């Protein structure tokens, strides 16, 4: 990164202070980030995955700005109840019982499914995948350290008294007229918002995941887990904590309360708290509660490249609601193909000409600055994407300078413009009736027929491919693409 780009301050919206703030790292030259990861009781839906596209874009932007990034994403395999307000069954125990399987096998299967989606969306591997059950001893020690001054026992376990910390619920705006983050009264608690630090196994029951503790045999609370793992791997304070906007109302305020209690201060644990908004359908917020939901694999089975969904996410600001529709995804896929085709054309041009060493032109410097300004303005990816398209289109600028710039932009956005260009859009729909080898052979015969001006044969081959679900794109440098029927 040039000094000119380095001078652009990175401004991020802090949900805790409700304002844009300049990123000032706790440790010079480093950026330590914690992201709330999945509870691995089921497959992630595409709305869940929006949070990780956002966190990945944040991490890539921090790297682009020159910081050494340490990113932690947790895997919750115990303690998350069916109601985020600390009620109901443990999600993992419930799914294991429904499937009559080991809870450890359930966790392994859905963790691997989540990791497959992470890879498909070109999300970078974090420095650490923190598995909740690996940290239970540390959770017990954390709870012991705060129990005397901040907790009380009920028959169900150890509970945190939210009145013992400063300004509980400020992140959730629980004390405003907006009413966000309100929690219904629950019998036995001192205050409605108090939450479980440790949940005892009820008498006569046995859980698959339970441990001995000073408060009885049982399991940690979900909120405790993130406090313990973020401190263990990043230290307090660390720089940025991310999550979905639903975490802003209960989970993250409870984390903050625990962090304040443990540090004996008003510090929240992270300097900046960032939240992405919901992915919604016309029927409402995407959720697993109805039993049916859209997985990334469903999109892939229909022939959409997973990066089309990533691009769809980037077309909206992370703090804006994003409505999912097949038409919207199709438009994002078309935009991805146009970007891919522009990259392929530029790559072909470069192969024919040698590189000339020269100073970057004023135009390319301006485009680079505009891209940096967009990403530095609270990750304004919609604006950054328009800069990418303008850079591809600026054919009067030296092709090497355009190629270098677009490659850098693609790395920040995670769209891989120059990685596996030929394979990028070629995702075979599950219902397709023709193989890629058969397509390639037909296209070769069609190219030969066109060269021989045998347009009857050429048209027949095109019609046969169309009937098999393949749309021939004569203007496409790579020759073909699947047609999608929904």
Steps between C-alpha positions, in 0.01 A plus 500: 500500500630844409546786745213679324266211577637459850392856578132406464359442851288189544163607642275233651154523654510407867164357611589580861548875446269517196746700294780468250840476665850496362660160550779535753651158581567394856837366385673709230500330162264223615125443472345243733148397403251259655190380310212309653492172311226244438325270741558173319165330556386544140617623162563875471250682281612768258394773743740357758777505241450873434662564841816318395520670159483829693763396756725372222466826307592687818807280549607538138462877526714508816766298315474738204558789739822337615399339830602156615161339558428240768145382445320256730170329416344276761310176451220463756448131573341539845301749703290682238134466593203499265411850622776760497342657809635209703204263488417165344711198419862485395491508119768233471339263749161544334630418150697199628186365665289557187750319281591238761868572439802591705514871566869488407412351160233767451754773579762351268259460206359854513839657572637341184193615305560855623867483408404383149283812460785716632729359232239532224448869581876565492502600866853503635594255770518675839806478721295284739184295491416497869289198597289573808541159665879540487474793743267370770771498774578866422127578508469355847798707621353815343168436673670435834682835470175699463259287705543667840433857383276454199311170515246306704379140500157364418390140472576520129858622536715809538349828378656837424349800680486770233449775760863456613652651183487847351235582239397144420334472160640823355598316182147367457335834579301309762441815704370723221152573375578286197462201729760289324643217704212473749478161671192356663495435873611148599407349834790458743732761358579820690462698180340412168826541307713279729648207312656161565873468541477129581196276455461199727385171355153442648473224758439165338624610157829435323631718223745387236708809571542579869783577741556530873508852644466675839131555414423141410542279197385673188611719208608861444271771374536611139589858592784391727669308220572799276638710788740223597619411151547858382708583806702179478593548134503877455538648849294784648456749355505388138405703196175391338216263583261407216170319475152512357268778610296247700801457731487873579187461709583224753814298434747786464362709790545190716855456375573862584357459852723198561804682363434797726465273802818307422709810430355692798444795268250650257697364202288298254779262395517625141569858390251479211185288467376448142179334381371404158130528427260220408454320173125498452252330275165651409353285775736652758839439663664179385482247783537128572199490730259404221709192421567595138762752399736583217847351521789605281497150351147559368630800305790294366271212401299747291816602318589824676864544584535569876692819421180632342351492850811668640464773237132533586600568861762755393248688286331615821667675792551258787285715733205497258235231479549287189200337337562163341327407178593269217477796264746694714737206517472457123588866448803462729605191305474694174711779648756244618519352150552845347784566743643159424476560127676837541776327696529227237525756218763697690693181573494403131629844404780478754610161368566663162709790626804530721499715810653847488627645827347840552367722777131462572292744297306776678175329397587168663620678814162677515311172459707334769436793731126488433492127577691558822270786597195279445632213711632741765152650530356221718551235231292666228514199268223620260709806419820294479339270242427795271869593517590144398273523195637841402855365526419208270338741254788753495668346195708813437697419817798265471366142519760391756407785730131413466574132559702571814233731637210266429690206650551703818133601507393140447713385791333751732150404384578128489373463143807338342489681166826344378488168683374205297334738255383222269339299777346784697144496363481135401280346765304204367137499614398181675225449242729541196479220241833558326862476615766767464699273266198471272456876504864561410483249213184660359651847525811390313284354220291818495811717475626291210161525327492877537853527364387296197188722471283193557237694691240224473720268706602785730138590573407133553780458757392818677136381514607161636702666774210731585267202531747344746502811718813671365487855376764571236651845542686593182627823656641315801880458475459162672225380270200383704302514819222301662152640467309503829136397523329555837 
